[in-house]
Amino acid sequence: MPSTTLSSEPQAPEHHTTATAAAGSRASAAPGTEGARADAPYAVRLDRVSKSFGRPGAEQLVLDDISLDVAPGEFVTLLGASGCGKSTLLNQVAGLDKPTSGTIDVPGGRPALMFQEHALFPWLTAGKNVELALKMRGVAKGDRREEAERLLELVRLKGAHGKRVHQLSGGMRQRVALARALAQDSRLLLMDEPFAALDAITRDVLHEELTRIWAETNVSVLFVTHNVREAVRLAERVVLLSSRPGRVAREWQVGFPQPRRIEDADVAGLSVEITEQLRGEIRRHGQH
């Protein structure tokens, strides 16, 4: 896992904002279309990605010339005001949509995606929801139950295999959704504001669980949020997008180690600095 003893000083964005220096040429491809390349120096690379919506001649530019790398095992939070294109960018990486221009490379294959809503199938039990992802991955039928129970235990839901969705709290449902995402065995986990609908205490607990699971699995995480303190608490690196069109405006390496608390002085201090930058981006957007 990349070191967490990094500087918290802000860095101006480069052509590729990344925690590692990628050397040499590469073949570009849509997410999930290449075989796994274990020696790749990044878990995902966005190269000058732009996205527009609308009919020709009346397009609305949502993402503009974004270049960003996430290193293997790195936890990156993507932060910005509502409507800046964070979720649109995540959809591009997930392969749910294609950029208008630029390329996205995910060398480990198609990433796993976790939404704000749990999106569990209510007619299935918690375990069967996880087993469905295992089935789609090609895991043998005889092995699915044991693996689903292992993943539920990993997210602290031991014994919940037979519980129906309506029997689970909001936090428990998100744990099942996380277990289902992990069942895809991807080296890149995309998370689109997965805790936004939860109460503060449940969200705090799931922050702890997510950082524990990240440390245990060494998966790469690209986590979208509009909550500055959440971004700082979780990430090794915080990337700020400008207001629409979304561009990489600033980034910060988070220099204090895990575990962190959302009320820690270091978290609060860096959050204040990032919030000021975010306010500046919102003000600039309002002047256009």
C-alpha positions in Angstrom: 0.0 0.0 0.0 1.3 3.5 -0.7 2.8 5.3 2.2 0.5 7.5 4.3 3.4 9.7 5.5 3.0 12.2 2.6 3.0 15.9 2.6 -0.4 17.6 3.0 0.7 20.6 0.9 -1.5 21.3 -2.1 -0.1 20.5 -5.5 -1.0 22.2 -8.8 -2.4 19.7 -11.3 -0.1 18.3 -13.9 -1.0 16.7 -17.2 -1.4 13.4 -15.2 -2.1 13.9 -11.5 -0.8 10.7 -9.9 1.0 9.3 -6.9 3.4 7.4 -9.2 5.3 8.3 -12.4 4.1 6.3 -15.3 6.8 5.8 -17.9 6.6 4.8 -21.6 3.8 4.5 -24.0 0.6 2.6 -23.5 -2.3 1.2 -25.5 -5.5 3.1 -24.7 -8.8 1.3 -24.3 -12.2 1.5 -22.8 -12.6 0.2 -19.2 -12.7 -3.5 -18.9 -11.6 -4.3 -22.5 -8.0 -5.2 -21.7 -6.6 -8.2 -19.9 -5.2 -7.6 -16.5 -1.7 -6.1 -16.5 -0.3 -6.7 -13.0 2.8 -4.6 -13.7 0.9 -1.5 -14.7 2.0 1.5 -12.6 -1.6 2.7 -12.2 -5.0 1.2 -11.3 -6.8 3.6 -13.7 -5.5 6.4 -16.0 -7.7 9.1 -17.5 -5.9 10.9 -20.3 -7.5 14.2 -21.4 -11.0 13.0 -20.9 -13.9 15.3 -21.8 -17.6 14.7 -21.9 -20.4 16.7 -23.5 -24.2 16.1 -23.5 -26.8 17.5 -25.9 -27.4 17.6 -29.6 -24.7 18.8 -32.1 -24.4 22.6 -32.0 -25.9 22.8 -28.5 -23.6 20.6 -26.5 -23.1 21.2 -22.8 -19.5 20.5 -21.7 -19.6 18.6 -18.3 -16.0 17.4 -18.1 -13.1 19.2 -19.7 -9.6 17.7 -20.4 -9.2 15.7 -17.2 -6.0 13.7 -16.8 -5.7 11.7 -13.6 -4.0 8.5 -12.4 -4.8 6.4 -9.4 -1.9 4.2 -8.2 -2.3 0.5 -7.3 -3.6 0.3 -3.7 -4.2 4.1 -3.5 -7.3 5.7 -1.9 -8.3 8.8 -3.8 -11.3 11.0 -3.1 -12.8 13.1 -5.8 -14.4 16.3 -4.4 -16.4 19.1 -5.9 -19.6 21.0 -5.8 -22.9 19.4 -6.8 -23.2 19.3 -10.6 -19.5 19.5 -11.3 -19.4 16.1 -13.1 -18.1 13.8 -10.3 -20.6 11.1 -10.9 -20.3 11.5 -14.7 -16.6 10.9 -14.4 -17.1 7.8 -12.3 -19.6 6.5 -14.9 -16.9 6.9 -17.5 -14.4 4.9 -15.5 -17.0 2.2 -14.8 -17.7 1.8 -18.5 -21.3 2.8 -18.1 -20.8 5.7 -20.5 -18.0 6.8 -23.0 -16.1 10.0 -23.0 -16.6 12.4 -25.8 -12.8 12.6 -26.2 -9.8 11.2 -24.4 -9.1 7.7 -23.2 -9.6 5.7 -20.0 -7.4 2.7 -19.2 -8.2 0.3 -16.4 -5.4 -2.3 -16.7 -6.9 -4.7 -14.1 -10.2 -5.1 -16.0 -13.7 -3.8 -15.3 -13.9 -2.0 -11.9 -16.5 -2.7 -9.2 -19.0 0.1 -8.6 -20.9 1.0 -5.4 -23.8 3.5 -5.6 -25.3 5.9 -3.1 -28.3 3.6 -3.0 -27.6 0.0 -2.0 -29.4 -1.3 -5.2 -29.8 -4.8 -3.5 -32.5 -7.1 -4.9 -35.2 -7.2 -2.2 -36.4 -10.7 -3.1 -32.9 -12.1 -2.4 -31.3 -12.6 1.0 -28.1 -10.7 1.9 -26.0 -13.7 1.1 -27.8 -14.4 -2.2 -27.2 -10.8 -3.3 -23.5 -11.4 -2.8 -23.7 -14.8 -4.4 -25.2 -13.3 -7.5 -22.0 -11.2 -8.1 -20.0 -14.4 -7.5 -22.1 -16.2 -10.1 -21.6 -13.5 -12.7 -17.8 -13.7 -12.0 -17.9 -17.4 -12.8 -17.4 -18.8 -9.3 -18.5 -22.4 -9.1 -22.0 -23.0 -7.5 -20.5 -25.1 -4.7 -18.1 -22.4 -3.7 -20.4 -19.4 -3.7 -22.0 -19.9 -0.2 -18.7 -20.1 1.6 -17.2 -17.1 -0.3 -20.3 -15.0 0.3 -20.2 -15.8 4.0 -16.5 -14.8 4.1 -17.2 -11.5 2.4 -20.1 -10.8 4.8 -17.8 -11.5 7.7 -15.2 -9.1 6.2 -17.8 -6.3 6.3 -18.8 -7.3 9.9 -22.1 -9.0 8.9 -21.3 -12.6 10.1 -24.5 -14.6 10.3 -26.5 -12.3 8.0 -26.5 -14.6 5.0 -30.1 -15.5 5.3 -31.5 -12.1 6.2 -33.8 -10.3 3.8 -33.1 -6.8 2.7 -36.1 -5.4 4.6 -34.6 -6.9 7.8 -31.4 -4.8 7.5 -30.8 -1.3 8.6 -29.5 1.3 6.1 -25.9 0.8 7.3 -26.2 -2.9 7.1 -27.6 -2.7 3.5 -24.6 -0.6 2.5 -22.3 -3.2 4.1 -24.0 -5.9 1.9 -23.6 -3.7 -1.1 -19.9 -3.3 -0.3 -19.5 -7.1 0.1 -21.2 -7.5 -3.3 -18.8 -5.0 -4.8 -15.8 -6.9 -3.3 -17.3 -10.1 -4.7 -16.4 -8.9 -8.2 -12.8 -9.3 -7.2 -11.8 -6.1 -9.0 -8.6 -4.3 -8.1 -10.4 -1.0 -8.5 -13.4 0.0 -6.4 -15.5 3.0 -7.5 -17.7 4.5 -4.8 -20.3 7.2 -5.7 -21.3 8.9 -2.4 -22.2 5.6 -0.8 -22.7 7.0 2.7 -24.5 10.2 1.8 -28.0 9.0 2.9 -26.9 7.6 6.2 -27.0 9.3 9.6 -23.8 10.8 11.0 -23.0 8.0 13.5 -23.6 5.2 11.0 -21.5 7.0 8.4 -18.7 7.4 11.0 -18.8 3.7 11.7 -18.7 2.8 8.0 -15.8 5.2 7.4 -13.8 3.1 9.9 -14.9 -0.2 8.3 -14.0 1.0 4.8 -10.5 2.1 5.8 -10.0 -1.3 7.5 -11.2 -3.2 4.5 -9.0 -1.1 2.2 -6.0 -1.8 4.4 -6.8 -5.6 4.4 -7.5 -5.9 0.7 -5.1 -3.3 -0.8 -7.7 -2.5 -3.4 -7.5 0.8 -5.2 -10.4 3.2 -4.4 -11.8 6.2 -6.3 -14.4 7.7 -3.9 -16.7 10.5 -5.0 -18.1 12.9 -2.4 -19.1 16.5 -1.9 -18.3 16.3 1.9 -14.9 17.8 2.5 -14.3 16.2 5.9 -15.3 12.8 4.6 -12.8 13.3 1.7 -10.0 14.2 4.1 -10.8 11.5 6.6 -10.7 8.7 4.1 -8.2 9.5 1.4 -4.5 9.4 0.8 -5.1 12.0 -1.9 -7.9 14.5 -2.4 -8.6 15.8 -5.9 -10.8 18.9 -6.3 -12.8 19.4 -9.4 -13.8 22.9 -10.5 -17.5 23.7 -11.0 -18.9 22.9 -14.4 -17.2 22.1 -16.6 -15.3 19.8 -14.3 -11.5 20.2 -14.5 -8.8 19.1 -12.0 -8.3 22.3 -10.0 -6.1 21.3 -7.1 -5.0 18.2 -5.2 -3.7 17.5 -1.8 -1.6 14.6 -0.5 -3.0 13.8 3.0 0.0 13.5 5.3 -1.4 12.1 8.5 -1.8 8.4 9.0 -4.9 6.2 9.5 -6.9 5.6 11.5 -8.4 9.1 11.5 -11.4 10.6 13.1 -13.6 13.2 11.4 -13.2 15.5 14.4 -9.3 15.3 14.5 -7.5 18.6 14.4 -5.5 17.6 11.4 -8.6 16.5 9.5 -10.4 19.8 10.4 -7.4 21.9 9.5 -6.9 20.5 6.0 -10.7 20.5 5.5 -10.8 24.3 6.1 -8.1 24.8 3.5 -9.8 22.7 0.9 -13.2 24.2 1.7 -11.8 27.7 0.9 -10.6 26.4 -2.5 -14.0 24.8 -3.1 -15.7 28.1 -2.3 -13.5 29.9 -4.7 -14.3 27.5 -7.5 -18.1 27.9 -6.8 -17.7 31.7 -6.8 -15.8 31.7 -10.1 -18.5 29.5 -11.6 -21.2 32.0 -10.4 -19.4 34.8 -12.2 -19.7 33.2 -15.6 
